[in-house]
Amino acid sequence: MDLRISSTTVPLAGAGLARRGAAPQADAGGVGGAGFASELKGALQSVSAAQNQATQLQREVQLENPAVSLEETMLAIQKAQIGFQATLNVRNRMVQAYTDIMNMQV
């Protein structure tokens, strides 16, 4: 039984956020590397693209397009859901960290 699925999904770009480039460059803020904001923006765009692709595949399955399989669609939906849940957890931790910092006494 062959369970391989030919996937046209794009892997999440935010998967390697912890890795640094070989030659960090200084940005306007003086911080090396690409910067936290740009990495976060890239990860959010990746999650959004995964959700858009899952929606498109779901629409194609509903229109009974023979080129799109149900398995591929379900896999894309699950990837989008996992990406969204991870993004939500990162957001919650960032809000908690901000709250902790704001509650510190100076």
C-alpha positions in Angstrom: 0.0 0.0 0.0 1.5 3.3 -1.1 0.6 6.2 1.2 2.7 8.9 -0.4 0.9 12.1 -1.2 2.2 14.4 -3.8 2.1 17.7 -1.9 2.1 21.1 -3.5 2.1 22.8 -0.1 4.9 25.2 0.9 6.6 24.3 4.2 6.4 26.9 6.9 9.1 29.5 6.5 9.2 30.1 10.2 10.4 26.6 10.9 14.1 27.7 11.1 13.7 30.9 13.1 16.3 29.9 15.6 19.0 29.6 13.0 21.2 32.6 12.2 22.8 33.5 8.8 26.5 33.1 8.2 27.2 36.8 8.1 24.8 38.9 10.3 24.3 42.4 9.1 23.5 45.4 11.3 20.2 47.0 10.7 19.0 50.5 11.7 18.4 49.4 15.3 22.0 48.2 15.7 20.9 44.6 16.3 22.6 42.0 14.2 20.8 39.7 11.8 17.5 40.2 10.0 15.7 41.3 13.1 12.9 39.9 15.2 10.2 41.9 13.5 11.1 40.8 10.0 11.3 37.1 11.2 8.0 37.3 12.9 6.4 39.0 9.8 7.8 36.2 7.6 6.4 33.5 9.9 3.0 35.2 9.9 3.0 35.4 6.2 3.9 31.7 5.9 1.0 30.7 8.2 -1.3 32.9 6.2 -0.1 31.3 2.9 -0.7 27.9 4.4 -4.3 28.8 5.4 -5.0 30.4 2.0 -3.7 27.2 0.2 -5.9 25.0 2.4 -8.9 27.1 1.6 -8.2 26.9 -2.1 -7.8 23.1 -2.0 -11.0 22.8 0.1 -12.8 24.8 -2.6 -11.4 22.6 -5.4 -12.6 19.5 -3.6 -16.0 21.0 -3.1 -16.1 21.7 -6.9 -15.1 18.1 -7.5 -11.9 18.8 -9.3 -10.4 15.4 -10.1 -6.8 16.8 -9.9 -7.1 17.6 -6.2 -7.3 14.6 -3.7 -9.2 14.6 -0.4 -6.1 13.4 1.4 -4.0 16.3 0.1 -6.7 18.7 1.1 -7.0 17.3 4.6 -3.2 17.4 5.1 -3.1 21.0 4.0 -5.9 21.9 6.4 -4.1 20.1 9.3 -0.8 21.9 8.5 -2.6 25.2 8.4 -4.3 24.4 11.8 -1.0 23.5 13.4 0.7 26.6 12.1 -2.2 28.8 13.4 -2.0 27.1 16.9 1.7 27.6 17.0 1.3 31.3 16.1 -1.4 31.7 18.7 0.9 30.2 21.4 3.8 32.5 20.4 1.4 35.5 20.6 0.2 34.4 24.0 3.8 34.0 25.3 4.7 37.4 23.9 1.8 39.1 25.6 2.7 37.3 28.9 6.3 38.4 28.6 5.2 42.0 28.0 2.9 41.9 31.0 5.7 40.5 33.2 8.1 43.2 32.1 5.5 46.0 32.6 4.8 44.7 36.1 8.5 44.8 37.1 9.5 47.4 39.6 12.3 49.7 38.6 
